[in-house]
Amino acid sequence: MPQSAEHTGRMRESIAHHTKILDELSALRKDAAKQKQMNRLVDINLKIKRLESQLAANQSALNGNPL
């Protein structure tokens, strides 16, 4: 089933965004593991939760289930 060039472009953008989110999550998790200050750790964890939510939404879109 051929896909339009526009659809293919959107898929590529979604995959690139997905990869970027995964990279950011990895960096934040490494930072969290090293962090000793509780308030900074809370801030990092909030960012992680936000990115995980974005990741789930992006994954849903990639699977063909737009939110």
C-alpha positions, 0 to 999 in steps of 0.5 A, a space after each residue: 500500500 503506497 503512502 503519500 510523500 507527506 505521510 512519509 515525511 510526517 513519519 520521519 519527523 515522528 521517528 526523529 522526535 521519538 529518538 530525540 526524546 529517548 536521548 533526552 530521557 537517557 541524559 536526564 536519568 544519568 543526571 538523576 542517578 548522580 544528583 544528591 540535592 533533593 529539590 534538583 532530583 524532583 525537578 529532573 523526575 518531573 522532566 522525565 515524567 513529562 518526556 515519558 508522556 510525550 514519548 507515549 503520545 508519539 508512540 501512539 501516533 507512530 502506531 497510527 492512533 493519533 491522540 
